[in-house]
Amino acid sequence: MAKLTFEGMPPIEGSAEAGGDYVRFRTDSLPDADAVAEPRDGMIDLDGQSAKVFLESAQTHDDGVIELVLRRYSPSA
């Protein structure tokens, strides 16, 4: 389980897969869809570590799952 936070929004919980400096975050609950309509900075808590991220894209799938592609500012080694 991962937690994603954007300024001015409650935290969003979902699943995440990290690879290099990118994170693919999936959730079925988004409090404000307009908040992910444009690129913005946020923080993700994943596997006990926090990282500053940049929202690159958001896509809603047919099954209602929202997938966000995030880029980490400081990739893990």
GISUL-V209725 format. One record per run of one state. SS is the DSSP state (a for helix, b for strand, c for the rest). FROM is the first residue (numbers start at 1). TO is the last residue. Records with the same first field share a line. If there is no record, write none. Layout:
BEGIN
SS=FROM-TO / FROM-TO
END
This chain:
BEGIN
c=1-1 / 7-11 / 20-21 / 28-32 / 37-40 / 47-48 / 61-65 / 73-77
b=2-6 / 12-19 / 22-27 / 41-46 / 49-60 / 66-72
a=33-36
END
